[in-house]
Amino acid sequence: THHVLYCLGCCWGLMLALIALGLMNPVWMGAIALLIFIEKAMPGGARFALFIGAALILAGVGIAFGWI
């Protein structure tokens, strides 16, 4: 139970986002979950997280300005 409570406490926002994505489109939920898995479980996950973070920021800026 300690691990469950710790995981829920630190990742509640991520879990909430995955639930919302799953309700809208299960394929997107699976894609985001796969990215998270790669970041957490694979070697070089920290570098991968930086790349994905930068890509998401650029996509958000592109959407905000109507470029995408």
Rosetta silent file (secondary structure, phi, psi, omega in degrees, C-alpha in Angstrom):
SEQUENCE: THHVLYCLGCCWGLMLALIALGLMNPVWMGAIALLIFIEKAMPGGARFALFIGAALILAGVGIAFGWI
SCORE:     score description
SCORE:     0.000 S_00000001
   1 L     0.000  -30.174 -179.917    0.000    0.000    0.000 S_00000001
   2 H   -61.848  -45.808 -179.735    2.918    2.349    0.631 S_00000001
   3 H   -63.544  -40.955  179.764    4.063    2.122   -2.995 S_00000001
   4 H   -62.310  -46.079 -179.254    0.508    2.655   -4.276 S_00000001
   5 H   -66.100  -39.178  177.567    0.022    5.756   -2.137 S_00000001
   6 H   -63.570  -46.666 -178.756    3.426    7.142   -3.135 S_00000001
   7 H   -63.497  -43.360  178.427    2.739    6.557   -6.841 S_00000001
   8 H   -64.620  -39.105 -179.549   -0.723    8.075   -6.597 S_00000001
   9 H   -67.603  -37.359 -176.335    0.635   11.077   -4.694 S_00000001
  10 H   -90.372  -20.353 -172.657    3.400   11.916   -7.133 S_00000001
  11 H  -121.527   21.165 -176.015    1.645   11.034  -10.398 S_00000001
  12 H   -62.544  -36.074  179.397   -1.985   12.017   -9.838 S_00000001
  13 H   -66.776  -40.887  178.017   -1.872   14.666  -12.581 S_00000001
  14 H   -64.765  -43.429  178.444   -0.432   12.199  -15.068 S_00000001
  15 H   -62.715  -40.527  178.411   -3.050    9.593  -14.158 S_00000001
  16 H   -63.971  -41.417  178.076   -5.811   12.165  -14.545 S_00000001
  17 H   -64.628  -41.334  179.495   -4.496   13.165  -17.982 S_00000001
  18 H   -66.874  -36.203  176.361   -4.323    9.519  -19.109 S_00000001
  19 H   -64.930  -44.828  178.977   -7.892    8.893  -17.946 S_00000001
  20 H   -63.260  -42.590  177.553   -9.110   11.955  -19.849 S_00000001
  21 H   -63.477  -38.867  179.873   -7.169   10.893  -22.963 S_00000001
  22 H   -65.869  -33.972  177.182   -8.573    7.377  -22.663 S_00000001
  23 H   -71.165  -33.305 -179.069  -12.117    8.703  -22.560 S_00000001
  24 H   -82.914  -48.170 -175.871  -11.509   10.822  -25.665 S_00000001
  25 L  -157.877  108.393 -178.604   -9.324    8.477  -27.709 S_00000001
  26 H   -60.968  -28.098  179.287   -7.740    5.236  -26.446 S_00000001
  27 H   -65.444  -43.572  177.796   -5.087    5.355  -29.185 S_00000001
  28 H   -64.982  -38.613  177.610   -3.746    8.692  -27.873 S_00000001
  29 H   -61.155  -43.890  178.787   -3.815    7.345  -24.329 S_00000001
  30 H   -63.887  -39.349  179.667   -1.759    4.352  -25.447 S_00000001
  31 H   -64.801  -45.405  179.002    0.703    6.563  -27.320 S_00000001
  32 H   -66.201  -40.766  177.607    1.278    8.832  -24.325 S_00000001
  33 H   -62.297  -37.815  177.373    1.550    5.824  -21.995 S_00000001
  34 H   -64.853  -42.241  176.827    4.165    4.325  -24.333 S_00000001
  35 H   -60.939  -42.105  179.133    6.177    7.565  -24.266 S_00000001
  36 H   -64.682  -42.145  178.225    6.030    7.576  -20.466 S_00000001
  37 H   -60.637  -45.437  179.406    7.124    3.933  -20.349 S_00000001
  38 H   -60.914  -42.778 -179.868   10.097    4.639  -22.611 S_00000001
  39 H   -62.176  -41.512 -174.100   11.063    7.618  -20.472 S_00000001
  40 H   -85.045  -33.423 -168.652   10.891    5.669  -17.208 S_00000001
  41 H  -105.058  -23.228 -174.163   12.119    2.197  -18.174 S_00000001
  42 L   -93.654  152.984  174.185   14.642    2.521  -20.986 S_00000001
  43 L   -64.161  142.649 -178.293   18.280    3.597  -20.761 S_00000001
  44 L    78.852   18.537 -178.193   18.666    7.219  -21.802 S_00000001
  45 H   -63.605  -31.553  179.872   15.137    8.029  -20.679 S_00000001
  46 H   -66.209  -41.271  176.933   16.173   11.418  -19.305 S_00000001
  47 H   -67.135  -39.353  177.490   17.462   12.530  -22.719 S_00000001
  48 H   -62.102  -40.498  179.421   14.332   11.145  -24.353 S_00000001
  49 H   -63.316  -39.152  177.682   12.197   13.120  -21.874 S_00000001
  50 H   -63.867  -42.440  179.169   13.996   16.347  -22.796 S_00000001
  51 H   -63.677  -47.812 -179.534   13.399   15.697  -26.500 S_00000001
  52 H   -65.165  -40.490  177.887    9.714   14.873  -26.007 S_00000001
  53 H   -60.664  -44.747  178.418    9.258   17.874  -23.701 S_00000001
  54 H   -64.389  -40.385  179.058   10.762   20.230  -26.263 S_00000001
  55 H   -64.108  -40.479  179.272    8.625   18.716  -29.029 S_00000001
  56 H   -68.518  -36.979  176.816    5.456   19.142  -26.956 S_00000001
  57 H   -64.475  -45.208  178.131    6.328   22.748  -26.129 S_00000001
  58 H   -63.054  -39.506  177.450    6.930   23.523  -29.803 S_00000001
  59 H   -64.733  -40.775  177.580    3.667   21.828  -30.742 S_00000001
  60 H   -63.063  -42.070  177.307    1.816   23.863  -28.105 S_00000001
  61 H   -64.420  -42.514  178.693    3.307   27.109  -29.386 S_00000001
  62 H   -61.394  -41.119  178.049    2.438   26.090  -32.954 S_00000001
  63 H   -67.579  -42.331 -178.245   -1.160   25.364  -31.977 S_00000001
  64 H   -61.474  -37.154 -178.650   -1.418   28.627  -29.980 S_00000001
  65 L   -94.532    2.079  177.051   -0.268   30.684  -32.972 S_00000001
  66 L    77.844   18.878  179.799   -2.250   28.675  -35.513 S_00000001
  67 L   -80.572  -24.835 -178.350    0.765   27.253  -37.307 S_00000001
  68 L  -112.034    0.000    0.000   -0.418   23.657  -36.788 S_00000001
